[in-house]
Amino acid sequence: MYITVNHPLNDRIVVITEMKYLKRLFRKFGLPHLIKARYCPVCRNRSSGFKPFGIVPRDDAQCVHCGSLERHRLTWLYLQKSTDLFDGKPKKMLHVAPEPCFELRFQDQLGRGYLTADLHNERAMVKMDICNIQYPDNSFDVIYCSHVLEHVPDDRQAMREFHRILRPNGWAILNVPVTSEATYENPTIVEPEERQKVFGQEDHVRRYGPDYVDRLRDSGFEVEVVSVNNLANIEEAKLMGLTEASGEIYYCTKVH
């Protein structure tokens, strides 16, 4: 069974302990012999497999316990292993378009410092247009916004707004799906069916390419790109369902 530490500020210790346990298990039995073949780092539950998910269903994608997808599990692993989010120090965090698998966990960690925002979702704490954010400069220590900018017509303005409200030495994770060799957008494409055909989803307004990093840097951020192989070996990635669908993490810092 997994060794856990029942304290909300010890997630970094927990994930390290669990990874050590998994490595011992692999050496002793090998992956094919595990009764529970999948492990979710978000909810720390094991299962025989993940559920299919997606417009074109991806096999083995969604945690049966907390609903996390590949990108959520990669992000959670990164937050635990490579950031100060769970160090117990007070922080003010903005979470745009809050994912259910993260929302309560962030709330438990950050308390009153945690703010959710969305333009349309009434469950969010505040209604927010990220191209015109209603908070002053240098308001937040952390910003998390994942798979939102591909829906926003003026994504560069949104990036500039994120940079403006982030405190010096603060950090943001601004993830998007990268599905093209170069970013492509065409504002004349407005019909849902045509957007589905060109951009992959009827409410998307562009496809991003690796040059997405340039847009972030043009907005003032320093950017580090993190992929699955930076955080997990082959066996760990298989166990946690970390695949190409996990995408990459865009860790953005404001240094001035």
C-alpha positions as a Markdown table, in Angstrom:
| # | Residue | x | y | z |
|---|---|---|---|---|
| 1 | Met | 0.0 | 0.0 | 0.0 |
| 2 | Tyr | 1.0 | 3.6 | -0.5 |
| 3 | Ile | 2.7 | 5.5 | 2.3 |
| 4 | Thr | 1.0 | 8.9 | 2.8 |
| 5 | Val | 1.5 | 11.8 | 5.1 |
| 6 | Asn | -1.8 | 13.2 | 6.5 |
| 7 | His | -0.9 | 16.8 | 6.4 |
| 8 | Pro | -1.9 | 19.3 | 3.6 |
| 9 | Leu | 1.5 | 20.9 | 3.4 |
| 10 | Asn | 3.5 | 17.7 | 2.9 |
| 11 | Asp | 2.5 | 16.9 | -0.7 |
| 12 | Arg | 6.1 | 17.2 | -1.9 |
| 13 | Ile | 7.2 | 14.6 | 0.6 |
| 14 | Val | 4.3 | 12.4 | -0.3 |
| 15 | Val | 5.0 | 12.3 | -4.0 |
| 16 | Ile | 8.7 | 11.6 | -3.5 |
| 17 | Thr | 7.8 | 8.8 | -1.1 |
| 18 | Glu | 5.4 | 7.3 | -3.5 |
| 19 | Met | 7.8 | 7.5 | -6.4 |
| 20 | Lys | 10.4 | 5.6 | -4.4 |
| 21 | Tyr | 7.8 | 3.0 | -3.5 |
| 22 | Leu | 6.8 | 2.6 | -7.2 |
| 23 | Lys | 10.4 | 2.1 | -8.2 |
| 24 | Arg | 10.9 | -0.7 | -5.7 |
| 25 | Leu | 7.6 | -2.3 | -6.9 |
| 26 | Phe | 8.8 | -2.2 | -10.5 |
| 27 | Arg | 12.2 | -3.8 | -9.7 |
| 28 | Lys | 10.5 | -6.6 | -7.7 |
| 29 | Phe | 7.5 | -7.4 | -9.9 |
| 30 | Gly | 7.6 | -5.5 | -13.2 |
| 31 | Leu | 4.7 | -3.5 | -14.5 |
| 32 | Pro | 2.7 | -6.4 | -16.1 |
| 33 | His | 2.3 | -8.0 | -12.7 |
| 34 | Leu | 0.7 | -5.1 | -10.9 |
| 35 | Ile | -2.9 | -5.7 | -10.0 |
| 36 | Lys | -3.6 | -2.0 | -10.1 |
| 37 | Ala | -2.1 | -0.9 | -13.4 |
| 38 | Arg | -2.8 | 2.9 | -13.2 |
| 39 | Tyr | -2.0 | 5.5 | -10.5 |
| 40 | Cys | -3.3 | 9.0 | -10.4 |
| 41 | Pro | -0.9 | 11.5 | -8.7 |
| 42 | Val | -3.8 | 14.0 | -8.2 |
| 43 | Cys | -6.1 | 11.9 | -6.0 |
| 44 | Arg | -3.4 | 9.2 | -5.2 |
| 45 | Asn | -5.8 | 6.4 | -6.1 |
| 46 | Arg | -4.9 | 3.3 | -8.1 |
| 47 | Ser | -7.2 | 1.6 | -10.6 |
| 48 | Ser | -7.1 | -1.1 | -13.2 |
| 49 | Gly | -7.2 | 1.5 | -16.0 |
| 50 | Phe | -8.3 | 5.0 | -16.9 |
| 51 | Lys | -11.5 | 5.8 | -18.9 |
| 52 | Pro | -11.7 | 6.9 | -22.5 |
| 53 | Phe | -12.2 | 10.6 | -23.0 |
| 54 | Gly | -12.3 | 13.2 | -25.8 |
| 55 | Ile | -14.2 | 14.4 | -28.9 |
| 56 | Val | -12.3 | 11.6 | -30.6 |
| 57 | Pro | -12.1 | 9.3 | -27.5 |
| 58 | Arg | -8.6 | 8.6 | -26.3 |
| 59 | Asp | -8.3 | 5.2 | -24.5 |
| 60 | Asp | -6.9 | 5.2 | -21.0 |
| 61 | Ala | -7.3 | 9.0 | -20.4 |
| 62 | Gln | -9.5 | 9.9 | -17.5 |
| 63 | Cys | -9.0 | 8.9 | -13.8 |
| 64 | Val | -12.0 | 7.0 | -12.7 |
| 65 | His | -11.8 | 8.5 | -9.2 |
| 66 | Cys | -11.2 | 12.3 | -9.6 |
| 67 | Gly | -11.7 | 12.9 | -13.3 |
| 68 | Ser | -8.2 | 14.1 | -14.1 |
| 69 | Leu | -6.9 | 13.8 | -17.6 |
| 70 | Glu | -3.3 | 13.3 | -18.9 |
| 71 | Arg | -2.5 | 17.0 | -18.8 |
| 72 | His | -3.8 | 17.4 | -15.2 |
| 73 | Arg | -1.7 | 14.5 | -13.9 |
| 74 | Leu | 1.4 | 16.0 | -15.6 |
| 75 | Thr | 0.7 | 19.4 | -14.1 |
| 76 | Trp | 0.0 | 18.1 | -10.6 |
| 77 | Leu | 3.3 | 16.1 | -10.7 |
| 78 | Tyr | 5.1 | 19.3 | -11.8 |
| 79 | Leu | 3.5 | 21.4 | -9.1 |
| 80 | Gln | 4.5 | 19.0 | -6.4 |
| 81 | Lys | 8.0 | 18.3 | -7.6 |
| 82 | Ser | 9.1 | 21.6 | -9.1 |
| 83 | Thr | 7.2 | 24.6 | -7.6 |
| 84 | Asp | 6.7 | 26.2 | -4.2 |
| 85 | Leu | 2.9 | 26.0 | -4.4 |
| 86 | Phe | 2.6 | 23.6 | -1.5 |
| 87 | Asp | 5.3 | 24.9 | 0.8 |
| 88 | Gly | 2.8 | 26.3 | 3.3 |
| 89 | Lys | 3.7 | 30.0 | 2.8 |
| 90 | Pro | 0.8 | 32.4 | 2.1 |
| 91 | Lys | 0.2 | 33.0 | -1.6 |
| 92 | Lys | -2.4 | 34.7 | -3.7 |
| 93 | Met | -3.3 | 32.5 | -6.6 |
| 94 | Leu | -5.6 | 33.1 | -9.6 |
| 95 | His | -7.0 | 30.0 | -11.2 |
| 96 | Val | -8.7 | 30.7 | -14.5 |
| 97 | Ala | -11.4 | 28.2 | -15.7 |
| 98 | Pro | -11.0 | 26.0 | -12.6 |
| 99 | Glu | -10.8 | 22.3 | -13.2 |
| 100 | Pro | -12.9 | 20.2 | -10.7 |
| 101 | Cys | -10.1 | 17.8 | -10.1 |
| 102 | Phe | -7.9 | 20.7 | -8.9 |
| 103 | Glu | -10.3 | 23.2 | -7.4 |
| 104 | Leu | -10.9 | 21.8 | -3.9 |
| 105 | Arg | -7.3 | 20.7 | -3.6 |
| 106 | Phe | -6.0 | 24.2 | -4.3 |
| 107 | Gln | -8.6 | 25.6 | -2.0 |
| 108 | Asp | -7.4 | 23.3 | 0.9 |
| 109 | Gln | -3.8 | 24.3 | 0.3 |
| 110 | Leu | -4.2 | 28.1 | -0.1 |
| 111 | Gly | -7.4 | 29.0 | 1.7 |
| 112 | Arg | -8.4 | 32.6 | 1.3 |
| 113 | Gly | -5.5 | 33.2 | -1.0 |
| 114 | Tyr | -7.1 | 31.2 | -3.7 |
| 115 | Leu | -9.4 | 32.8 | -6.4 |
| 116 | Thr | -11.2 | 31.1 | -9.2 |
| 117 | Ala | -12.3 | 33.1 | -12.3 |
| 118 | Asp | -14.2 | 32.4 | -15.5 |
| 119 | Leu | -16.1 | 34.4 | -18.1 |
| 120 | His | -19.1 | 32.0 | -18.3 |
| 121 | Asn | -18.9 | 29.4 | -15.5 |
| 122 | Glu | -21.1 | 30.6 | -12.6 |
| 123 | Arg | -19.3 | 28.3 | -10.2 |
| 124 | Ala | -16.2 | 30.5 | -10.3 |
| 125 | Met | -15.7 | 33.0 | -7.6 |
| 126 | Val | -15.5 | 36.0 | -9.9 |
| 127 | Lys | -16.6 | 36.7 | -13.5 |
| 128 | Met | -13.5 | 37.6 | -15.5 |
| 129 | Asp | -12.5 | 38.6 | -19.0 |
| 130 | Ile | -8.8 | 37.8 | -19.1 |
| 131 | Cys | -8.3 | 40.4 | -21.7 |
| 132 | Asn | -9.4 | 43.1 | -19.3 |
| 133 | Ile | -8.7 | 41.8 | -15.8 |
| 134 | Gln | -10.2 | 43.9 | -13.0 |
| 135 | Tyr | -7.3 | 43.6 | -10.6 |
| 136 | Pro | -4.4 | 46.0 | -10.2 |
| 137 | Asp | -0.8 | 45.4 | -11.2 |
| 138 | Asn | 1.2 | 42.9 | -9.2 |
| 139 | Ser | -1.8 | 41.3 | -7.5 |
| 140 | Phe | -1.0 | 37.6 | -7.7 |
| 141 | Asp | 1.9 | 35.3 | -6.7 |
| 142 | Val | 0.7 | 32.5 | -8.9 |
| 143 | Ile | -1.5 | 32.2 | -12.0 |
| 144 | Tyr | -2.8 | 29.0 | -13.4 |
| 145 | Cys | -4.6 | 29.0 | -16.8 |
| 146 | Ser | -4.8 | 25.8 | -18.8 |
| 147 | His | -6.4 | 25.2 | -22.2 |
| 148 | Val | -8.1 | 28.6 | -22.3 |
| 149 | Leu | -6.1 | 30.9 | -24.6 |
| 150 | Glu | -7.0 | 28.8 | -27.7 |
| 151 | His | -10.6 | 30.1 | -27.1 |
| 152 | Val | -9.6 | 33.8 | -26.8 |
| 153 | Pro | -9.5 | 36.0 | -29.9 |
| 154 | Asp | -6.9 | 38.4 | -28.6 |
| 155 | Asp | -4.6 | 35.9 | -26.7 |
| 156 | Arg | -1.7 | 38.3 | -26.8 |
| 157 | Gln | -3.7 | 40.9 | -24.8 |
| 158 | Ala | -4.6 | 38.2 | -22.3 |
| 159 | Met | -0.9 | 37.3 | -21.9 |
| 160 | Arg | -0.1 | 40.9 | -21.3 |
| 161 | Glu | -2.8 | 41.1 | -18.7 |
| 162 | Phe | -1.4 | 38.0 | -16.9 |
| 163 | His | 2.0 | 39.6 | -16.9 |
| 164 | Arg | 0.7 | 42.8 | -15.5 |
| 165 | Ile | -1.2 | 41.3 | -12.6 |
| 166 | Leu | 1.6 | 38.9 | -11.7 |
| 167 | Arg | 3.9 | 40.0 | -8.9 |
| 168 | Pro | 7.7 | 40.3 | -9.6 |
| 169 | Asn | 9.3 | 36.9 | -9.0 |
| 170 | Gly | 5.9 | 35.3 | -9.3 |
| 171 | Trp | 5.1 | 32.5 | -11.7 |
| 172 | Ala | 2.4 | 31.4 | -14.0 |
| 173 | Ile | 1.5 | 28.1 | -15.8 |
| 174 | Leu | -0.2 | 29.0 | -19.1 |
| 175 | Asn | -0.8 | 25.8 | -20.9 |
| 176 | Val | -2.3 | 25.3 | -24.3 |
| 177 | Pro | -2.7 | 22.4 | -26.7 |
| 178 | Val | 0.0 | 22.4 | -29.4 |
| 179 | Thr | -1.4 | 20.7 | -32.4 |
| 180 | Ser | 0.3 | 22.4 | -35.4 |
| 181 | Glu | 3.8 | 23.0 | -36.8 |
| 182 | Ala | 3.2 | 26.7 | -36.5 |
| 183 | Thr | 0.4 | 28.8 | -34.9 |
| 184 | Tyr | -2.5 | 29.3 | -37.2 |
| 185 | Glu | -5.4 | 31.6 | -36.8 |
| 186 | Asn | -8.0 | 33.2 | -39.1 |
| 187 | Pro | -10.6 | 35.5 | -37.6 |
| 188 | Thr | -12.8 | 35.2 | -40.6 |
| 189 | Ile | -13.6 | 31.6 | -39.6 |
| 190 | Val | -16.6 | 32.0 | -37.3 |
| 191 | Glu | -18.9 | 29.1 | -38.0 |
| 192 | Pro | -18.7 | 26.3 | -35.4 |
| 193 | Glu | -18.5 | 23.6 | -38.1 |
| 194 | Glu | -15.7 | 25.3 | -39.9 |
| 195 | Arg | -13.8 | 25.9 | -36.6 |
| 196 | Gln | -14.2 | 22.3 | -35.8 |
| 197 | Lys | -12.7 | 21.4 | -39.1 |
| 198 | Val | -9.8 | 23.9 | -39.1 |
| 199 | Phe | -9.0 | 24.3 | -35.4 |
| 200 | Gly | -10.1 | 20.9 | -34.0 |
| 201 | Gln | -12.9 | 22.2 | -31.8 |
| 202 | Glu | -15.9 | 24.4 | -32.6 |
| 203 | Asp | -15.1 | 27.0 | -29.9 |
| 204 | His | -11.3 | 27.2 | -30.7 |
| 205 | Val | -10.1 | 30.2 | -32.6 |
| 206 | Arg | -6.5 | 29.0 | -33.4 |
| 207 | Arg | -4.1 | 26.1 | -33.5 |
| 208 | Tyr | -0.9 | 26.6 | -31.6 |
| 209 | Gly | 2.5 | 25.5 | -32.7 |
| 210 | Pro | 5.8 | 25.5 | -30.8 |
| 211 | Asp | 6.1 | 29.2 | -31.5 |
| 212 | Tyr | 3.5 | 29.7 | -28.8 |
| 213 | Val | 6.6 | 30.3 | -26.6 |
| 214 | Asp | 7.4 | 33.4 | -28.6 |
| 215 | Arg | 4.1 | 34.9 | -27.8 |
| 216 | Leu | 4.6 | 34.4 | -24.1 |
| 217 | Arg | 8.1 | 35.9 | -24.3 |
| 218 | Asp | 6.8 | 38.9 | -26.4 |
| 219 | Ser | 4.4 | 39.5 | -23.5 |
| 220 | Gly | 7.4 | 39.9 | -21.0 |
| 221 | Phe | 7.6 | 36.4 | -19.6 |
| 222 | Glu | 10.6 | 34.2 | -19.2 |
| 223 | Val | 9.5 | 30.7 | -20.2 |
| 224 | Glu | 10.6 | 27.2 | -19.4 |
| 225 | Val | 9.0 | 24.3 | -21.3 |
| 226 | Val | 8.6 | 21.0 | -19.4 |
| 227 | Ser | 7.6 | 17.7 | -20.9 |
| 228 | Val | 6.8 | 14.3 | -19.5 |
| 229 | Asn | 10.3 | 13.0 | -19.8 |
| 230 | Asn | 11.5 | 15.8 | -17.5 |
| 231 | Leu | 9.3 | 14.5 | -14.7 |
| 232 | Ala | 8.9 | 10.8 | -15.0 |
| 233 | Asn | 10.7 | 7.7 | -16.4 |
| 234 | Ile | 9.0 | 5.3 | -18.9 |
| 235 | Glu | 7.6 | 3.1 | -16.2 |
| 236 | Glu | 6.3 | 6.0 | -14.1 |
| 237 | Ala | 4.8 | 7.7 | -17.2 |
| 238 | Lys | 3.0 | 4.5 | -18.1 |
| 239 | Leu | 1.6 | 4.0 | -14.6 |
| 240 | Met | 0.3 | 7.5 | -14.4 |
| 241 | Gly | -1.1 | 7.6 | -18.0 |
| 242 | Leu | 1.3 | 10.4 | -19.1 |
| 243 | Thr | 1.3 | 10.3 | -22.9 |
| 244 | Glu | 1.6 | 12.7 | -25.8 |
| 245 | Ala | -1.8 | 13.9 | -24.9 |
| 246 | Ser | -0.4 | 15.3 | -21.6 |
| 247 | Gly | 1.2 | 18.1 | -23.7 |
| 248 | Glu | 3.8 | 20.4 | -22.2 |
| 249 | Ile | 3.9 | 22.7 | -19.3 |
| 250 | Tyr | 4.7 | 26.4 | -20.0 |
| 251 | Tyr | 6.2 | 27.7 | -16.8 |
| 252 | Cys | 6.3 | 31.5 | -17.0 |
| 253 | Thr | 8.1 | 33.8 | -14.6 |
| 254 | Lys | 8.1 | 37.6 | -14.2 |
| 255 | Val | 11.4 | 38.9 | -13.1 |
| 256 | His | 10.8 | 42.6 | -13.3 |
